[in-house]
Amino acid sequence: MLYSFKRPAGAGDEGPRLGLSVSKKMGGAVVRNRIKRLLREAFMGRADDLSNEYDLVLIARPQLLDLLARESAGEKGLVCEAVHDLFRRAGLVRESDKS
């Protein structure tokens, strides 16, 4: 789940900022930290393409555990692609970078 919040005018232009929320329902500390690490990596891989006027909050949902299991089984980039798809659907990718 993705929430985006428009920054107030004059709040600076240091780029998009990310907040993460991973519930204890997702698993133990090791699993939660792995989820946060993968979400941060996906964000950093796309941060240059995102609009600078928003702060973003990603909330991990149980469906993400399926992607983690598939990645553990050998498939690569599933979490990253899912996060990038969220950014595209939310319209946060800059127009000049969509192609």
N, CA, C and O atoms as CSV, one atom per row, in Angstrom:
chain,resi,resn,atom,element,x,y,z
A,1,MET,N,N,0.858,-1.158,0.000
A,1,MET,CA,C,0.000,0.000,0.000
A,1,MET,C,C,0.910,1.228,0.000
A,1,MET,O,O,1.945,1.249,0.665
A,2,LEU,N,N,0.511,2.232,-0.746
A,2,LEU,CA,C,1.320,3.438,-0.874
A,2,LEU,C,C,0.475,4.663,-0.560
A,2,LEU,O,O,-0.628,4.828,-1.083
A,3,TYR,N,N,1.008,5.513,0.297
A,3,TYR,CA,C,0.410,6.818,0.559
A,3,TYR,C,C,1.404,7.866,0.097
A,3,TYR,O,O,2.611,7.714,0.291
A,4,SER,N,N,0.904,8.922,-0.508
A,4,SER,CA,C,1.779,10.031,-0.894
A,4,SER,C,C,1.198,11.319,-0.320
A,4,SER,O,O,-0.014,11.533,-0.324
A,5,PHE,N,N,2.085,12.156,0.165
A,5,PHE,CA,C,1.702,13.413,0.790
A,5,PHE,C,C,2.465,14.536,0.117
A,5,PHE,O,O,3.696,14.539,0.093
A,6,LYS,N,N,1.727,15.487,-0.427
A,6,LYS,CA,C,2.363,16.633,-1.065
A,6,LYS,C,C,3.027,17.494,0.002
A,6,LYS,O,O,2.427,17.804,1.032
A,7,ARG,N,N,4.267,17.872,-0.259
A,7,ARG,CA,C,5.005,18.711,0.690
A,7,ARG,C,C,4.533,20.148,0.608
A,7,ARG,O,O,4.154,20.617,-0.465
A,8,PRO,N,N,4.552,20.854,1.730
A,8,PRO,CA,C,4.202,22.276,1.698
A,8,PRO,C,C,5.244,23.067,0.911
A,8,PRO,O,O,6.407,22.672,0.825
A,9,ALA,N,N,4.814,24.172,0.346
A,9,ALA,CA,C,5.729,25.032,-0.413
A,9,ALA,C,C,6.857,25.499,0.497
A,9,ALA,O,O,6.634,25.833,1.661
A,10,GLY,N,N,8.066,25.518,-0.044
A,10,GLY,CA,C,9.220,25.965,0.726
A,10,GLY,C,C,9.787,24.914,1.660
A,10,GLY,O,O,10.636,25.232,2.492
A,11,ALA,N,N,9.343,23.669,1.546
A,11,ALA,CA,C,9.826,22.616,2.432
A,11,ALA,C,C,11.146,22.028,1.963
A,11,ALA,O,O,11.686,21.124,2.600
A,12,GLY,N,N,11.665,22.533,0.858
A,12,GLY,CA,C,12.929,22.018,0.348
A,12,GLY,C,C,12.701,21.111,-0.839
A,12,GLY,O,O,11.591,20.643,-1.092
A,13,ASP,N,N,13.777,20.877,-1.556
A,13,ASP,CA,C,13.698,20.065,-2.771
A,13,ASP,C,C,14.791,19.007,-2.748
A,13,ASP,O,O,15.505,18.826,-3.734
A,14,GLU,N,N,14.924,18.308,-1.625
A,14,GLU,CA,C,15.990,17.317,-1.515
A,14,GLU,C,C,15.628,15.987,-2.150
A,14,GLU,O,O,16.409,15.039,-2.070
A,15,GLY,N,N,14.489,15.898,-2.763
A,15,GLY,CA,C,14.049,14.662,-3.387
A,15,GLY,C,C,12.941,14.014,-2.581
A,15,GLY,O,O,12.605,14.478,-1.491
A,16,PRO,N,N,12.375,12.945,-3.111
A,16,PRO,CA,C,11.295,12.273,-2.388
A,16,PRO,C,C,11.833,11.607,-1.127
A,16,PRO,O,O,12.965,11.125,-1.092
A,17,ARG,N,N,11.000,11.592,-0.100
A,17,ARG,CA,C,11.378,10.932,1.152
A,17,ARG,C,C,10.472,9.730,1.354
A,17,ARG,O,O,9.335,9.705,0.881
A,18,LEU,N,N,10.990,8.729,2.067
A,18,LEU,CA,C,10.275,7.474,2.247
A,18,LEU,C,C,10.069,7.165,3.720
A,18,LEU,O,O,10.979,7.316,4.535
A,19,GLY,N,N,8.863,6.731,4.045
A,19,GLY,CA,C,8.555,6.187,5.359
A,19,GLY,C,C,8.076,4.759,5.160
A,19,GLY,O,O,7.418,4.460,4.164
A,20,LEU,N,N,8.394,3.883,6.089
A,20,LEU,CA,C,8.015,2.475,5.978
A,20,LEU,C,C,7.233,2.034,7.206
A,20,LEU,O,O,7.491,2.488,8.320
A,21,SER,N,N,6.278,1.145,6.984
A,21,SER,CA,C,5.537,0.546,8.080
A,21,SER,C,C,5.394,-0.946,7.803
A,21,SER,O,O,4.799,-1.359,6.807
A,22,VAL,N,N,5.957,-1.743,8.710
A,22,VAL,CA,C,5.859,-3.200,8.581
A,22,VAL,C,C,5.366,-3.740,9.924
A,22,VAL,O,O,6.070,-3.663,10.931
A,23,SER,N,N,4.183,-4.273,9.927
A,23,SER,CA,C,3.534,-4.764,11.142
A,23,SER,C,C,4.185,-6.049,11.647
A,23,SER,O,O,4.807,-6.788,10.883
A,24,LYS,N,N,4.032,-6.301,12.939
A,24,LYS,CA,C,4.509,-7.553,13.518
A,24,LYS,C,C,3.757,-8.750,12.957
A,24,LYS,O,O,4.230,-9.883,13.051
A,25,LYS,N,N,2.602,-8.507,12.379
A,25,LYS,CA,C,1.828,-9.584,11.757
A,25,LYS,C,C,2.557,-10.164,10.545
A,25,LYS,O,O,2.257,-11.274,10.106
A,26,MET,N,N,3.513,-9.407,10.008
A,26,MET,CA,C,4.254,-9.859,8.826
A,26,MET,C,C,5.283,-10.923,9.188
A,26,MET,O,O,5.716,-11.683,8.321
A,27,GLY,N,N,5.677,-10.987,10.453
A,27,GLY,CA,C,6.654,-11.991,10.864
A,27,GLY,C,C,7.551,-11.446,11.948
A,27,GLY,O,O,7.323,-10.371,12.503
A,28,GLY,N,N,8.581,-12.225,12.232
A,28,GLY,CA,C,9.536,-11.835,13.265
A,28,GLY,C,C,10.424,-10.694,12.800
A,28,GLY,O,O,10.287,-10.194,11.683
A,29,ALA,N,N,11.334,-10.292,13.675
A,29,ALA,CA,C,12.200,-9.146,13.388
A,29,ALA,C,C,13.046,-9.363,12.144
A,29,ALA,O,O,13.257,-8.425,11.375
A,30,VAL,N,N,13.534,-10.574,11.931
A,30,VAL,CA,C,14.377,-10.851,10.762
A,30,VAL,C,C,13.579,-10.641,9.479
A,30,VAL,O,O,14.073,-10.023,8.536
A,31,VAL,N,N,12.368,-11.146,9.439
A,31,VAL,CA,C,11.511,-11.003,8.259
A,31,VAL,C,C,11.145,-9.539,8.045
A,31,VAL,O,O,11.209,-9.043,6.920
A,32,ARG,N,N,10.764,-8.847,9.108
A,32,ARG,CA,C,10.386,-7.432,8.979
A,32,ARG,C,C,11.564,-6.590,8.487
A,32,ARG,O,O,11.387,-5.710,7.646
A,33,ASN,N,N,12.757,-6.855,9.005
A,33,ASN,CA,C,13.930,-6.098,8.559
A,33,ASN,C,C,14.268,-6.404,7.105
A,33,ASN,O,O,14.693,-5.511,6.372
A,34,ARG,N,N,14.086,-7.646,6.679
A,34,ARG,CA,C,14.322,-7.995,5.269
A,34,ARG,C,C,13.330,-7.269,4.375
A,34,ARG,O,O,13.704,-6.762,3.318
A,35,ILE,N,N,12.075,-7.214,4.786
A,35,ILE,CA,C,11.057,-6.501,4.020
A,35,ILE,C,C,11.435,-5.023,3.896
A,35,ILE,O,O,11.381,-4.456,2.805
A,36,LYS,N,N,11.815,-4.405,5.008
A,36,LYS,CA,C,12.187,-2.988,4.972
A,36,LYS,C,C,13.396,-2.755,4.083
A,36,LYS,O,O,13.446,-1.773,3.342
A,37,ARG,N,N,14.369,-3.651,4.153
A,37,ARG,CA,C,15.555,-3.511,3.310
A,37,ARG,C,C,15.188,-3.587,1.824
A,37,ARG,O,O,15.662,-2.780,1.024
A,38,LEU,N,N,14.351,-4.550,1.461
A,38,LEU,CA,C,13.943,-4.693,0.061
A,38,LEU,C,C,13.111,-3.496,-0.410
A,38,LEU,O,O,13.266,-3.046,-1.545
A,39,LEU,N,N,12.236,-2.981,0.448
A,39,LEU,CA,C,11.437,-1.813,0.071
A,39,LEU,C,C,12.314,-0.577,-0.108
A,39,LEU,O,O,12.100,0.211,-1.029
A,40,ARG,N,N,13.311,-0.404,0.779
A,40,ARG,CA,C,14.242,0.725,0.631
A,40,ARG,C,C,15.052,0.611,-0.655
A,40,ARG,O,O,15.253,1.607,-1.351
A,41,GLU,N,N,15.519,-0.596,-0.976
A,41,GLU,CA,C,16.275,-0.806,-2.207
A,41,GLU,C,C,15.426,-0.475,-3.426
A,41,GLU,O,O,15.908,0.156,-4.366
A,42,ALA,N,N,14.172,-0.895,-3.415
A,42,ALA,CA,C,13.277,-0.605,-4.541
A,42,ALA,C,C,13.049,0.897,-4.670
A,42,ALA,O,O,13.031,1.430,-5.780
A,43,PHE,N,N,12.877,1.575,-3.553
A,43,PHE,CA,C,12.685,3.029,-3.570
A,43,PHE,C,C,13.928,3.732,-4.103
A,43,PHE,O,O,13.828,4.605,-4.965
A,44,MET,N,N,15.100,3.355,-3.593
A,44,MET,CA,C,16.336,4.014,-4.017
A,44,MET,C,C,16.624,3.767,-5.494
A,44,MET,O,O,17.221,4.614,-6.159
A,45,GLY,N,N,16.207,2.622,-6.006
A,45,GLY,CA,C,16.402,2.331,-7.421
A,45,GLY,C,C,15.556,3.214,-8.320
A,45,GLY,O,O,15.858,3.352,-9.505
A,46,ARG,N,N,14.515,3.809,-7.787
A,46,ARG,CA,C,13.602,4.622,-8.582
A,46,ARG,C,C,13.534,6.073,-8.109
A,46,ARG,O,O,12.817,6.870,-8.713
A,47,ALA,N,N,14.248,6.439,-7.060
A,47,ALA,CA,C,14.134,7.764,-6.446
A,47,ALA,C,C,14.416,8.898,-7.430
A,47,ALA,O,O,13.779,9.948,-7.348
A,48,ASP,N,N,15.351,8.711,-8.355
A,48,ASP,CA,C,15.674,9.776,-9.312
A,48,ASP,C,C,14.534,10.028,-10.295
A,48,ASP,O,O,14.433,11.119,-10.855
A,49,ASP,N,N,13.676,9.032,-10.511
A,49,ASP,CA,C,12.568,9.163,-11.457
A,49,ASP,C,C,11.291,9.685,-10.813
A,49,ASP,O,O,10.322,9.981,-11.513
A,50,LEU,N,N,11.279,9.800,-9.487
A,50,LEU,CA,C,10.064,10.206,-8.778
A,50,LEU,C,C,9.983,11.711,-8.619
A,50,LEU,O,O,10.999,12.404,-8.577
A,51,SER,N,N,8.771,12.198,-8.532
A,51,SER,CA,C,8.527,13.615,-8.312
A,51,SER,C,C,9.070,14.029,-6.947
A,51,SER,O,O,8.883,13.324,-5.956
A,52,ASN,N,N,9.742,15.175,-6.904
A,52,ASN,CA,C,10.359,15.661,-5.670
A,52,ASN,C,C,9.363,16.318,-4.723
A,52,ASN,O,O,9.720,16.645,-3.591
A,53,GLU,N,N,8.144,16.514,-5.151
A,53,GLU,CA,C,7.195,17.260,-4.326
A,53,GLU,C,C,6.408,16.404,-3.349
A,53,GLU,O,O,5.503,16.913,-2.687
A,54,TYR,N,N,6.725,15.122,-3.240
A,54,TYR,CA,C,5.943,14.233,-2.382
A,54,TYR,C,C,6.815,13.505,-1.363
A,54,TYR,O,O,7.983,13.205,-1.612
A,55,ASP,N,N,6.213,13.233,-0.216
A,55,ASP,CA,C,6.753,12.297,0.756
A,55,ASP,C,C,5.922,11.033,0.618
A,55,ASP,O,O,4.702,11.104,0.469
A,56,LEU,N,N,6.566,9.885,0.666
A,56,LEU,CA,C,5.891,8.613,0.424
A,56,LEU,C,C,5.939,7.728,1.656
A,56,LEU,O,O,6.921,7.727,2.399
A,57,VAL,N,N,4.864,6.974,1.864
A,57,VAL,CA,C,4.817,5.996,2.945
A,57,VAL,C,C,4.384,4.669,2.335
A,57,VAL,O,O,3.292,4.555,1.777
A,58,LEU,N,N,5.254,3.666,2.449
A,58,LEU,CA,C,4.939,2.318,1.990
A,58,LEU,C,C,4.546,1.483,3.202
A,58,LEU,O,O,5.262,1.437,4.202
A,59,ILE,N,N,3.399,0.824,3.095
A,59,ILE,CA,C,2.919,-0.044,4.166
A,59,ILE,C,C,2.892,-1.463,3.620
A,59,ILE,O,O,2.183,-1.754,2.657
A,60,ALA,N,N,3.662,-2.334,4.236
A,60,ALA,CA,C,3.741,-3.722,3.788
A,60,ALA,C,C,2.443,-4.455,4.132
A,60,ALA,O,O,1.914,-4.329,5.236
A,61,ARG,N,N,1.954,-5.209,3.177
A,61,ARG,CA,C,0.750,-6.015,3.352
A,61,ARG,C,C,1.107,-7.488,3.185
A,61,ARG,O,O,2.148,-7.798,2.607
A,62,PRO,N,N,0.265,-8.410,3.677
A,62,PRO,CA,C,0.593,-9.844,3.635
A,62,PRO,C,C,0.902,-10.395,2.237
A,62,PRO,O,O,1.630,-11.382,2.128
A,63,GLN,N,N,0.378,-9.795,1.177
A,63,GLN,CA,C,0.671,-10.275,-0.177
A,63,GLN,C,C,2.163,-10.184,-0.483
A,63,GLN,O,O,2.676,-10.922,-1.324
A,64,LEU,N,N,2.848,-9.284,0.196
A,64,LEU,CA,C,4.286,-9.125,-0.008
A,64,LEU,C,C,5.041,-10.380,0.427
A,64,LEU,O,O,6.105,-10.679,-0.114
A,65,LEU,N,N,4.504,-11.114,1.392
A,65,LEU,CA,C,5.153,-12.349,1.848
A,65,LEU,C,C,5.226,-13.382,0.724
A,65,LEU,O,O,6.185,-14.152,0.654
A,66,ASP,N,N,4.220,-13.407,-0.156
A,66,ASP,CA,C,4.252,-14.314,-1.307
A,66,ASP,C,C,5.414,-13.957,-2.230
A,66,ASP,O,O,6.119,-14.840,-2.719
A,67,LEU,N,N,5.609,-12.664,-2.466
A,67,LEU,CA,C,6.724,-12.236,-3.312
A,67,LEU,C,C,8.061,-12.579,-2.666
A,67,LEU,O,O,8.997,-12.982,-3.355
A,68,LEU,N,N,8.156,-12.422,-1.344
A,68,LEU,CA,C,9.396,-12.781,-0.638
A,68,LEU,C,C,9.698,-14.265,-0.775
A,68,LEU,O,O,10.847,-14.654,-0.986
A,69,ALA,N,N,8.666,-15.092,-0.656
A,69,ALA,CA,C,8.854,-16.535,-0.787
A,69,ALA,C,C,9.323,-16.893,-2.193
A,69,ALA,O,O,10.200,-17.741,-2.360
A,70,ARG,N,N,8.745,-16.253,-3.199
A,70,ARG,CA,C,9.156,-16.515,-4.580
A,70,ARG,C,C,10.579,-16.040,-4.830
A,70,ARG,O,O,11.332,-16.688,-5.557
A,71,GLU,N,N,10.956,-14.900,-4.227
A,71,GLU,CA,C,12.338,-14.426,-4.371
A,71,GLU,C,C,13.304,-15.383,-3.692
A,71,GLU,O,O,14.394,-15.625,-4.209
A,72,SER,N,N,12.927,-15.927,-2.552
A,72,SER,CA,C,13.773,-16.893,-1.853
A,72,SER,C,C,13.946,-18.165,-2.671
A,72,SER,O,O,14.964,-18.849,-2.566
A,73,ALA,N,N,12.939,-18.476,-3.489
A,73,ALA,CA,C,12.991,-19.677,-4.329
A,73,ALA,C,C,13.809,-19.452,-5.600
A,73,ALA,O,O,14.008,-20.386,-6.376
A,74,GLY,N,N,14.283,-18.227,-5.821
A,74,GLY,CA,C,15.157,-18.011,-6.971
A,74,GLY,C,C,14.725,-16.918,-7.928
A,74,GLY,O,O,15.549,-16.436,-8.705
A,75,GLU,N,N,13.474,-16.512,-7.903
A,75,GLU,CA,C,13.043,-15.421,-8.776
A,75,GLU,C,C,13.604,-14.117,-8.232
A,75,GLU,O,O,13.624,-13.907,-7.020
A,76,LYS,N,N,14.052,-13.251,-9.106
A,76,LYS,CA,C,14.687,-12.004,-8.664
A,76,LYS,C,C,13.887,-10.786,-9.102
A,76,LYS,O,O,13.257,-10.794,-10.160
A,77,GLY,N,N,13.917,-9.750,-8.290
A,77,GLY,CA,C,13.345,-8.459,-8.648
A,77,GLY,C,C,11.844,-8.329,-8.506
A,77,GLY,O,O,11.277,-7.354,-8.999
A,78,LEU,N,N,11.179,-9.259,-7.859
A,78,LEU,CA,C,9.718,-9.202,-7.756
A,78,LEU,C,C,9.249,-8.056,-6.869
A,78,LEU,O,O,8.320,-7.334,-7.231
A,79,VAL,N,N,9.874,-7.883,-5.724
A,79,VAL,CA,C,9.484,-6.806,-4.805
A,79,VAL,C,C,9.772,-5.462,-5.455
A,79,VAL,O,O,8.953,-4.545,-5.384
A,80,CYS,N,N,10.924,-5.347,-6.081
A,80,CYS,CA,C,11.315,-4.104,-6.747
A,80,CYS,C,C,10.305,-3.740,-7.841
A,80,CYS,O,O,9.878,-2.590,-7.942
A,81,GLU,N,N,9.935,-4.706,-8.640
A,81,GLU,CA,C,8.978,-4.451,-9.716
A,81,GLU,C,C,7.603,-4.084,-9.149
A,81,GLU,O,O,6.924,-3.219,-9.703
A,82,ALA,N,N,7.187,-4.719,-8.065
A,82,ALA,CA,C,5.898,-4.406,-7.453
A,82,ALA,C,C,5.877,-2.970,-6.931
A,82,ALA,O,O,4.877,-2.268,-7.081
A,83,VAL,N,N,6.978,-2.532,-6.319
A,83,VAL,CA,C,7.055,-1.162,-5.810
A,83,VAL,C,C,7.066,-0.173,-6.972
A,83,VAL,O,O,6.390,0.854,-6.911
A,84,HIS,N,N,7.814,-0.463,-8.016
A,84,HIS,CA,C,7.845,0.421,-9.182
A,84,HIS,C,C,6.465,0.530,-9.823
A,84,HIS,O,O,6.070,1.602,-10.282
A,85,ASP,N,N,5.731,-0.589,-9.852
A,85,ASP,CA,C,4.374,-0.566,-10.388
A,85,ASP,C,C,3.464,0.318,-9.539
A,85,ASP,O,O,2.626,1.043,-10.077
A,86,LEU,N,N,3.622,0.264,-8.223
A,86,LEU,CA,C,2.847,1.155,-7.333
A,86,LEU,C,C,3.120,2.618,-7.668
A,86,LEU,O,O,2.188,3.417,-7.763
A,87,PHE,N,N,4.392,2.972,-7.848
A,87,PHE,CA,C,4.753,4.352,-8.178
A,87,PHE,C,C,4.130,4.778,-9.501
A,87,PHE,O,O,3.620,5.892,-9.619
A,88,ARG,N,N,4.171,3.894,-10.499
A,88,ARG,CA,C,3.591,4.222,-11.810
A,88,ARG,C,C,2.082,4.433,-11.696
A,88,ARG,O,O,1.548,5.412,-12.217
A,89,ARG,N,N,1.392,3.504,-11.010
A,89,ARG,CA,C,-0.070,3.612,-10.883
A,89,ARG,C,C,-0.494,4.832,-10.082
A,89,ARG,O,O,-1.573,5.380,-10.307
A,90,ALA,N,N,0.348,5.261,-9.149
A,90,ALA,CA,C,0.034,6.444,-8.338
A,90,ALA,C,C,0.357,7.736,-9.075
A,90,ALA,O,O,0.036,8.823,-8.593
A,91,GLY,N,N,0.992,7.624,-10.246
A,91,GLY,CA,C,1.328,8.810,-11.023
A,91,GLY,C,C,2.478,9.605,-10.438
A,91,GLY,O,O,2.547,10.819,-10.632
A,92,LEU,N,N,3.376,8.954,-9.730
A,92,LEU,CA,C,4.479,9.651,-9.087
A,92,LEU,C,C,5.742,9.694,-9.937
A,92,LEU,O,O,6.693,10.400,-9.601
A,93,VAL,N,N,5.757,8.944,-11.033
A,93,VAL,CA,C,6.922,8.947,-11.913
A,93,VAL,C,C,6.827,10.185,-12.798
A,93,VAL,O,O,5.780,10.471,-13.378
A,94,ARG,N,N,7.934,10.911,-12.891
A,94,ARG,CA,C,7.938,12.124,-13.720
A,94,ARG,C,C,7.603,11.799,-15.157
A,94,ARG,O,O,7.989,10.751,-15.675
A,95,GLU,N,N,6.881,12.701,-15.798
A,95,GLU,CA,C,6.423,12.499,-17.180
A,95,GLU,C,C,7.568,12.218,-18.137
A,95,GLU,O,O,7.448,11.346,-18.997
A,96,SER,N,N,8.675,12.937,-18.007
A,96,SER,CA,C,9.784,12.796,-18.956
A,96,SER,C,C,10.489,11.450,-18.788
A,96,SER,O,O,11.233,11.041,-19.679
A,97,ASP,N,N,10.278,10.750,-17.670
A,97,ASP,CA,C,10.977,9.500,-17.395
A,97,ASP,C,C,10.111,8.275,-17.571
A,97,ASP,O,O,10.574,7.172,-17.281
A,98,LYS,N,N,8.886,8.405,-18.029
A,98,LYS,CA,C,7.992,7.260,-18.136
A,98,LYS,C,C,8.361,6.319,-19.258
A,98,LYS,O,O,8.007,5.141,-19.196
A,99,SER,N,N,9.046,6.777,-20.268
A,99,SER,CA,C,9.340,5.934,-21.421
A,99,SER,C,C,10.417,4.923,-21.169
A,99,SER,O,O,10.760,4.150,-22.064
